[in-house]
Amino acid sequence: MSRLDTQELIIDVPGRASGRALNLCMAPGQRWGVLGPNGAGKTTLLHTLAGLKAPRSGEVHLDGEPLARLNRRRVAQQLGLVFQERQDGFPATVRETALIGRHPYLSPWRMEGGDDLCITHAALARMDVAHLADRLVSTLSGGERQRVAIATVLTQSPTIWLADEPTNHLDLHHQTAVMELLAEQAAAGSAVVMCLHDLNLAARWCDHLLLLYPDGEACWGPCSQMLELSALERLYDQRLATADIDGAPVFVPVR
Ligand SMILES: Nc1ncnc2c1ncn2[C@@H]1O[C@H](COP(=O)(O)OP(=O)(O)OP(=O)(O)O)[C@@H](O)[C@H]1O
C-alpha cells in the first residue's frame, strides 16, 4: 500500500500569492476530501499530487521518495487520476478506453491479454457500463462517460486514488455507488483523495478534509474537526444551515 506526503508544498496558481504551504500525509485507508470554491486550486492540487504539474515550491513524496524522481511507469502502477475534463482524442470504444488502465502493467510490445480483459470487464460491470462495452465513448451521456472514466482507473488498480469531482454528471444512485466504491478502495488499503463540491457527500464519506481558500490559505485535519459551520461559511462565502441526519451532518444554503 502507498502513502502520499507533501512537504512545504505550494501549488502554482498563476497570479496568486503563495498562501499556506501544505504539509499533508495521505495514508493508506484514508479518505480525503478537498473542498473549496471555484478557482481555489483543487484541480491544480490534484495534478500536482499526480506529478502532472510542477509545484511553485516544495515536494510531493510517494512512499517517502520525491515523486519527480520516480519512474513514471512505477508511478502509474500506484497512482490513478480521475480527470475532471476529458477529451476524446480519437474514436475508441468503452472497452478500449477502460483497457488503457492496464497499460502501466504491459511491456511496450505486449498486447492486452485475457487477464487484462477480465479485469476490464469486472470494472465496467462494477460501474454499471458493461452493456456499453462496444459503444464509442463519444456517443455516451455525461454520466455514462464519467462512469467509464472511473472504471478505467479501477482497471489500473492504483493504491492511491486522486479523483477530481468523481460524482460529476452522476444521478443520486450512481453518486452513492461511486462514493461507496471509493470507500471500499480505502477499506482495502488505498489512500483516496477527492475534490468535491458537495459538502454533504464529503461529510458522509470522507474522514479527512482539506479546505482550500481562494487566497491560498488552507486548513486540514480529521472531518470531525473540519466540518465547522463558520469555517465552511467563510470557505464558500455562503450562509449555511446544518442538521444531523442518518449519523452525518447535512448542510444546506440559507437564502
Ligand atoms: N494555464 C492557466 N493560466 C492562467 N490561470 C490558470 C491556468 N490554469 C489554471 N488557472 C487558474 O488557476 C485557478 C485554480 O484553478 P483550478 O482549476 O485548480 O481551480 P478549482 O478549485 O479546481 O476550480 P473549480 O471548482 O472551478 O473546478 C483558477 O483561477 C484558474 O483560472
The ligand as a MOL file (V3000), in Angstrom:
LIG
                    3D

  0  0  0     0  0            999 V3000
M  V30 BEGIN CTAB
M  V30 COUNTS 31 33 0 0 0
M  V30 BEGIN ATOM
M  V30 1 N -2.9890 27.9530 -17.5220 0
M  V30 2 C -3.5340 28.8450 -16.6860 0
M  V30 3 N -3.3600 30.1500 -16.8690 0
M  V30 4 C -3.9090 31.0640 -16.0250 0
M  V30 5 N -4.6560 30.7170 -14.9680 0
M  V30 6 C -4.8580 29.4150 -14.7560 0
M  V30 7 C -4.3110 28.4060 -15.5840 0
M  V30 8 N -4.6880 27.1980 -15.1020 0
M  V30 9 C -5.4530 27.4550 -14.0290 0
M  V30 10 N -5.5430 28.7720 -13.8140 0
M  V30 11 C -6.2930 29.4340 -12.7280 0
M  V30 12 O -5.9120 28.8340 -11.5070 0
M  V30 13 C -7.0070 28.8670 -10.5960 0
M  V30 14 C -7.2010 27.4740 -9.9990 0
M  V30 15 O -7.7510 26.6140 -10.9880 0
M  V30 16 P -8.2730 25.1700 -10.5990 0
M  V30 17 O -8.7990 24.5380 -11.8480 0
M  V30 18 O -7.2040 24.4530 -9.8720 0
M  V30 19 O -9.4620 25.5270 -9.5920 0
M  V30 20 P -10.5560 24.5750 -8.9520 0
M  V30 21 O -10.5540 24.8410 -7.4790 0
M  V30 22 O -10.3650 23.1700 -9.3750 0
M  V30 23 O -11.8800 25.1790 -9.5820 0
M  V30 24 P -13.3160 24.5360 -9.9900 0
M  V30 25 O -14.0590 24.3190 -8.6860 0
M  V30 26 O -13.9480 25.6370 -10.7860 0
M  V30 27 O -13.0810 23.2870 -10.7560 0
M  V30 28 C -8.2060 29.3760 -11.3930 0
M  V30 29 O -8.4470 30.7310 -11.0660 0
M  V30 30 C -7.7930 29.2120 -12.8300 0
M  V30 31 O -8.4050 30.1800 -13.6590 0
M  V30 END ATOM
M  V30 BEGIN BOND
M  V30 1 1 1 2
M  V30 2 1 2 3
M  V30 3 2 2 7
M  V30 4 2 3 4
M  V30 5 1 4 5
M  V30 6 2 5 6
M  V30 7 1 6 7
M  V30 8 1 6 10
M  V30 9 1 7 8
M  V30 10 2 8 9
M  V30 11 1 9 10
M  V30 12 1 10 11
M  V30 13 1 11 12
M  V30 14 1 11 30
M  V30 15 1 12 13
M  V30 16 1 13 14
M  V30 17 1 13 28
M  V30 18 1 14 15
M  V30 19 1 15 16
M  V30 20 2 16 17
M  V30 21 1 16 18
M  V30 22 1 16 19
M  V30 23 1 19 20
M  V30 24 2 20 21
M  V30 25 1 20 22
M  V30 26 1 20 23
M  V30 27 1 23 24
M  V30 28 2 24 25
M  V30 29 1 24 26
M  V30 30 1 24 27
M  V30 31 1 28 29
M  V30 32 1 28 30
M  V30 33 1 30 31
M  V30 END BOND
M  V30 END CTAB
M  END
